């Protein structure tokens, strides 16, 4: 999981999107524990309230569930909901931006499709499951493995 402190995107949104990515690629399983506010804040070097705000975005979206006295869990159906949402909203926006840029620089439709195909095949061959955020696996207690903790040096933090 990576947080870019220089980004114009709020840190809590970056945290929420990184957790979503981990759900999509299977690092966080439906019905299983999610990262805790404390773990996120310590490992990313952010205020616990910021980590909580990122988690709460996902609770409000119905992807994570809080139960008093228990760990945060990924709800059943979260992955399907994310896939649908990203197909509907996120991917369409990216494609729209790609087409607009290609038209500005006078790339043909065939050239754009060829580039997309090449990148798609490269991802499949390299084993990239769709996410390249480098999110860690967690141990039994939901904590991040010590060899996966990122450096807090510089203006970004990676976990």
Secondary structure, DSSP 8 states (H G I E B T S, - for coil): -EEETTSSS-HHHHHHHHHHHHHHTTSS-TTSB---HHHHHHHHT--HHHHHHHHHHHHHTTSEE--TTS--EE-TTHHHHHHHHIIIIIHHHHHHHHHHHHHHTT--HHHHHHHHHHHHHHHHHHT--S--S----B-TTS-B-GGG-----TTEEE-
